[in-house]
Amino acid sequence: MTTKFLAFSDLSKRHVGVSDGISASYSEAACVCLDRHHTSPTAFKVRDNTKNDVAGVKWIKANRRIANAWANKDDATEAGAYGLALAAIEVMRGLVAIRRAETKTGADYYLGPIGSSLDDLEVSYRLEVSGTDEGGASIIDARLKQKIDQALNGNSNLPAIASVVGFAALKIAFADVEQ
């Protein structure tokens, strides 16, 4: 039994860069994506560079209204991936979202240590997130390479982490972006 747990339903309680509304949105989307392939509870394999781990995940099956609201598969996959990537980086590295990143930075979020409300982004990390609804390890690895390249080409010199959430495969991959 795994001791790690991906708490994606209440991100705004711990991630100062995620509002209550955004947190609820990511949670709904993640539930819809998970419902497509799995039943609760289950576990994700999480790869952080070369370290492999397992983290449990539980959710409430999306009702018809939520499923209809997230009927656009691409939007649901993207939003659900944000939620699970943020929950996983919190568990794996003790980092939380402190702010949404600007366009062209090569990232989606700025991260800082748990409990931080950093005003100085110069000591933060960038997180680039992607999600895939289908496919296994080769699809996830190819997408991770794309996300690494995107972060490298971003208009920022802050250190970056690329991530991909694979819903069907129950895999989350993180990689440090080397400048």
C-alpha positions in Angstrom: 0.0 0.0 0.0 1.3 3.4 -1.0 1.8 6.1 1.7 1.7 9.0 -0.8 -1.6 10.5 -1.9 -2.4 13.0 -4.6 -4.8 15.5 -3.0 -6.0 17.3 -6.1 -9.5 18.2 -4.9 -8.5 21.0 -2.5 -5.4 22.6 -4.1 -6.4 26.1 -3.1 -5.9 25.2 0.6 -2.2 24.7 0.0 -1.3 26.4 -3.3 -1.5 30.2 -2.8 -1.4 30.6 -6.6 -4.6 28.6 -7.1 -8.0 30.1 -6.3 -10.9 28.2 -4.9 -12.7 28.4 -8.3 -9.6 27.2 -10.2 -9.1 24.4 -7.7 -12.7 23.2 -8.1 -12.4 23.4 -11.9 -9.2 21.3 -12.0 -10.8 18.8 -9.6 -13.9 18.4 -11.7 -11.8 18.0 -14.9 -9.5 15.4 -13.3 -12.5 13.4 -12.1 -13.9 13.4 -15.6 -10.6 12.3 -17.1 -10.1 9.6 -14.5 -13.7 8.3 -14.9 -12.9 7.7 -18.6 -10.5 4.9 -17.8 -10.6 4.0 -14.1 -12.6 3.6 -10.9 -11.6 5.1 -7.5 -9.4 4.4 -5.7 -6.3 3.7 -7.8 -2.7 4.7 -8.0 -0.4 6.7 -10.3 3.2 5.7 -11.1 5.2 8.9 -10.6 8.6 9.3 -12.2 10.6 12.3 -11.0 13.7 12.4 -13.2 15.1 8.9 -12.4 13.2 8.3 -9.2 10.1 6.1 -9.4 7.3 6.2 -6.9 3.6 5.4 -6.5 0.9 7.8 -5.2 -2.7 6.9 -4.5 -5.6 8.9 -5.8 -9.3 8.9 -4.8 -12.1 10.8 -6.3 -15.9 11.0 -6.5 -17.3 9.9 -9.8 -18.4 12.9 -11.9 -22.2 13.3 -12.1 -23.9 13.9 -15.5 -23.8 17.7 -15.1 -20.0 17.8 -14.4 -19.4 15.3 -17.2 -21.4 17.5 -19.6 -19.6 20.6 -18.5 -16.3 18.9 -19.3 -17.4 17.2 -22.5 -14.6 18.9 -24.4 -11.9 16.2 -24.1 -9.0 18.5 -24.7 -10.1 21.1 -22.2 -10.8 18.5 -19.6 -7.4 16.8 -20.1 -5.5 20.0 -19.9 -7.3 21.2 -16.7 -7.2 17.8 -15.1 -3.5 17.6 -15.8 -2.9 20.9 -14.1 -4.6 19.6 -11.0 -2.8 16.3 -10.8 0.6 17.7 -11.7 0.3 20.3 -9.0 -0.7 17.6 -6.4 2.1 15.4 -7.5 4.9 18.0 -7.4 3.7 18.9 -3.9 4.0 15.3 -2.8 7.3 14.6 -4.6 9.2 17.8 -4.1 7.4 19.9 -1.5 6.6 22.6 -4.0 3.3 24.4 -4.5 1.9 26.9 -7.0 2.5 30.4 -6.0 1.4 32.1 -9.2 0.3 31.5 -12.7 3.1 32.1 -15.2 2.8 34.7 -17.9 2.6 33.9 -21.6 5.9 33.0 -23.4 7.7 32.0 -20.2 7.7 28.4 -21.2 5.7 27.4 -18.2 2.2 27.3 -16.7 3.0 28.0 -13.0 5.7 29.4 -10.7 6.4 27.1 -7.8 7.8 27.6 -4.3 8.3 25.6 -1.1 5.2 24.5 0.8 3.9 27.3 3.0 5.4 30.0 0.9 3.7 33.1 -0.4 6.8 34.2 -2.3 6.6 37.7 -3.7 10.1 37.3 -5.2 9.8 35.0 -8.2 13.6 35.0 -8.7 13.8 32.1 -6.2 11.0 30.1 -7.7 10.8 27.3 -10.3 8.7 27.2 -13.4 6.4 24.3 -14.0 5.3 23.3 -17.6 2.3 20.9 -17.6 0.8 18.7 -20.3 -1.8 15.9 -20.2 -2.6 13.0 -22.4 -5.8 11.1 -22.3 -4.6 8.1 -24.2 -1.3 6.2 -24.7 1.4 4.7 -22.7 5.0 5.4 -21.7 6.2 6.2 -25.2 3.5 8.9 -25.7 4.2 10.3 -22.3 8.0 10.4 -22.9 7.6 12.0 -26.3 5.3 14.7 -24.8 7.8 15.2 -21.9 10.5 15.9 -24.4 8.2 18.5 -26.1 7.5 20.2 -22.7 11.3 20.3 -21.9 11.9 22.0 -25.2 9.1 24.5 -24.6 10.5 25.4 -21.2 14.0 25.7 -22.6 12.7 28.2 -25.3 10.6 30.2 -22.8 11.4 33.8 -22.1 12.7 33.2 -18.6 15.9 32.2 -17.0 14.3 30.6 -13.9 14.9 26.9 -13.4 12.1 24.7 -14.8 10.4 21.4 -14.4 8.4 19.8 -17.2 5.6 17.4 -16.5 3.1 15.1 -18.3 0.1 13.4 -16.8 -1.1 10.3 -18.6 -4.7 9.5 -17.6 -5.1 6.2 -19.3 -1.7 5.0 -18.3 -1.9 6.3 -14.7 1.5 7.8 -15.1 2.9 11.2 -14.2 6.4 12.2 -15.3 8.6 15.1 -14.2 11.9 16.2 -15.5 14.2 19.0 -14.6 15.0 21.2 -17.5 18.7 21.7 -17.9 19.7 25.0 -19.3 
